[in-house]
Amino acid sequence: MMKKLVKPIVWSVMTLFLMFSLFGCYGNMTLTKKVWAWNGSLGSEPVQTLVMWALAIAPVYEIAVMADVVFLNTIEYWTGTNPLAMADGTTDVRTVQSDGKTFEIKTMKNSITITETVGPNSGKSVEISFDESTSAWNMSDGSQEIKLAQMTDHTLNLIYPNGKTLAIDLGSK
């Protein structure tokens, strides 16, 4: 009886968490729009339709939407900018307060730097950046760099803190 209740309770809690954590988090959906724009540039309408179906089955569109909703639009909601939508040389700096701490969030194209300016870790920073040469997202605190995700060929590799990798096949181009 107890085992039958655990799964629905876990799913309900996860659904409520996502619902409230993403509430009001409607963003530009920049990554999804880039995939859509690329698909729209492929020529005639029948070709675009076939590629759209292939990208939906692959599941390129689904991954782009999830990356936008969970990661990029959440960043955009809290900082006011989307790192993929920024032009070269553009910088956006915001100040955020939480639990008696103050943070400066500096967003530039392909990077976000978060610095605690008031609090027990005042002066400490973490940077999340995209390295175009390796197609990887990395996180660094200045002394250590951790790879979070990397694209290789047609595979998105998400790297867990324990070093294990979740490989997501995005299909062929």
C-alpha positions as CSV (number, residue, x, y, z in Angstrom):
1,M,0.0,0.0,0.0
2,M,2.8,2.4,1.0
3,K,4.7,1.8,-2.2
4,K,1.7,2.6,-4.3
5,L,1.4,6.0,-2.6
6,V,5.1,7.0,-2.9
7,K,5.2,7.5,-6.6
8,P,2.1,9.7,-6.9
9,I,3.2,11.8,-3.9
10,V,6.7,12.3,-5.4
11,W,5.3,13.3,-8.8
12,S,2.8,15.7,-7.1
13,V,5.5,17.4,-5.0
14,M,7.8,17.7,-8.1
15,T,4.9,19.2,-10.1
16,L,4.1,21.7,-7.4
17,F,7.8,22.6,-7.0
18,L,8.1,23.2,-10.8
19,M,4.8,25.1,-10.9
20,F,5.8,27.5,-8.2
21,S,9.5,27.8,-9.0
22,L,8.7,28.6,-12.7
23,F,5.7,30.8,-12.0
24,G,6.0,34.1,-13.8
25,C,9.1,32.8,-15.6
26,Y,8.0,33.5,-19.2
27,G,11.0,34.5,-21.2
28,N,12.1,34.9,-24.8
29,M,12.6,31.2,-25.5
30,T,15.8,32.3,-27.3
31,L,17.3,28.8,-27.9
32,T,14.0,27.4,-29.2
33,K,13.6,30.4,-31.5
34,K,17.2,29.9,-32.8
35,V,16.4,26.2,-33.7
36,W,13.1,27.4,-35.3
37,A,14.8,30.1,-37.3
38,W,17.5,27.7,-38.6
39,N,14.7,25.3,-39.6
40,G,12.9,28.1,-41.4
41,S,16.0,29.0,-43.4
42,L,16.2,25.6,-45.1
43,G,14.3,26.4,-48.3
44,S,10.9,25.3,-49.4
45,E,8.0,24.6,-47.1
46,P,7.9,20.8,-47.6
47,V,11.7,20.6,-46.7
48,Q,11.1,22.8,-43.6
49,T,8.1,20.6,-42.5
50,L,10.2,17.4,-42.9
51,V,13.1,18.8,-40.9
52,M,10.6,20.1,-38.3
53,W,9.3,16.5,-37.8
54,A,12.8,15.1,-37.7
55,L,13.9,17.7,-35.1
56,A,10.7,16.9,-33.0
57,I,11.4,13.2,-33.2
58,A,15.1,13.5,-32.6
59,P,14.1,15.4,-29.9
60,V,16.0,18.6,-30.6
61,Y,12.9,20.9,-30.1
62,E,12.1,19.2,-26.8
63,I,15.6,19.7,-25.5
64,A,15.7,23.3,-26.6
65,V,12.4,24.0,-24.9
66,M,13.5,22.3,-21.7
67,A,16.8,24.2,-21.7
68,D,14.9,27.5,-22.3
69,V,12.3,26.8,-19.6
70,V,14.5,25.3,-16.9
71,F,17.7,27.2,-17.4
72,L,17.7,30.2,-19.8
73,N,14.3,31.7,-19.0
74,T,14.9,31.2,-15.3
75,I,18.1,33.2,-15.6
76,E,16.3,35.8,-17.7
77,Y,13.5,36.1,-15.1
78,W,16.0,36.7,-12.2
79,T,18.6,38.8,-14.1
80,G,16.4,40.4,-16.8
81,T,18.7,39.2,-19.6
82,N,19.2,36.0,-21.5
83,P,22.9,35.1,-22.1
84,L,22.1,33.6,-25.6
85,A,20.2,36.7,-26.7
86,M,23.0,39.2,-25.8
87,A,25.2,40.8,-28.4
88,D,29.0,40.8,-28.2
89,G,30.3,43.4,-25.7
90,T,26.9,43.9,-24.0
91,T,27.0,43.6,-20.2
92,D,24.0,43.6,-17.8
93,V,24.7,44.0,-14.0
94,R,21.9,43.4,-11.4
95,T,22.0,43.4,-7.7
96,V,19.9,40.8,-5.8
97,Q,19.3,40.5,-2.1
98,S,18.4,37.2,-0.3
99,D,18.5,36.2,3.4
100,G,20.6,39.2,4.4
101,K,23.1,38.6,1.6
102,T,23.6,40.8,-1.5
103,F,24.8,39.4,-4.8
104,E,25.9,41.1,-8.0
105,I,24.9,39.2,-11.1
106,K,26.9,40.2,-14.2
107,T,25.6,38.8,-17.5
108,M,27.5,38.9,-20.8
109,K,27.2,36.9,-24.0
110,N,28.0,33.3,-23.1
111,S,28.8,34.0,-19.4
112,I,27.2,34.8,-16.1
113,T,29.3,35.9,-13.0
114,I,27.6,35.8,-9.5
115,T,29.5,37.6,-6.8
116,E,28.5,37.9,-3.1
117,T,29.0,41.5,-2.2
118,V,27.5,41.5,1.3
119,G,27.4,38.4,3.5
120,P,29.7,35.7,5.0
121,N,31.3,34.9,1.6
122,S,31.6,38.6,0.5
123,G,34.0,38.9,-2.5
124,K,33.6,35.3,-3.6
125,S,32.4,34.7,-7.2
126,V,31.3,31.9,-9.4
127,E,31.3,32.1,-13.2
128,I,29.2,30.0,-15.6
129,S,30.6,30.3,-19.1
130,F,30.2,28.8,-22.6
131,D,33.4,27.9,-24.3
132,E,32.7,28.0,-28.1
133,S,35.9,26.1,-29.0
134,T,34.9,23.0,-27.0
135,S,31.1,23.6,-27.1
136,A,31.0,23.2,-23.3
137,W,29.4,25.0,-20.4
138,N,31.8,25.3,-17.4
139,M,31.5,26.7,-13.9
140,S,34.5,28.2,-12.1
141,D,35.1,29.8,-8.7
142,G,38.6,31.0,-9.7
143,S,40.4,28.0,-8.2
144,Q,38.6,25.1,-9.8
145,E,36.7,24.7,-13.0
146,I,33.9,22.1,-13.5
147,K,32.4,21.1,-16.8
148,L,28.6,21.1,-16.6
149,A,27.7,20.1,-20.2
150,Q,29.2,19.6,-23.6
151,M,28.0,19.1,-27.1
152,T,30.0,16.5,-29.2
153,D,28.8,15.7,-32.7
154,H,25.1,15.1,-32.2
155,T,25.2,14.3,-28.5
156,L,24.5,16.6,-25.5
157,N,26.5,15.3,-22.5
158,L,25.3,16.5,-19.1
159,I,27.9,16.0,-16.4
160,Y,26.7,15.2,-12.9
161,P,28.7,16.3,-9.8
162,N,29.8,12.7,-9.3
163,G,31.4,12.7,-12.8
164,K,28.9,10.4,-14.4
165,T,27.5,11.6,-17.8
166,L,24.0,11.6,-19.2
167,A,24.4,11.4,-23.0
168,I,21.4,12.7,-24.9
169,D,21.4,11.8,-28.6
170,L,20.1,14.8,-30.6
171,G,20.1,12.8,-33.9
172,S,21.9,13.6,-37.1
173,K,21.7,17.0,-38.8
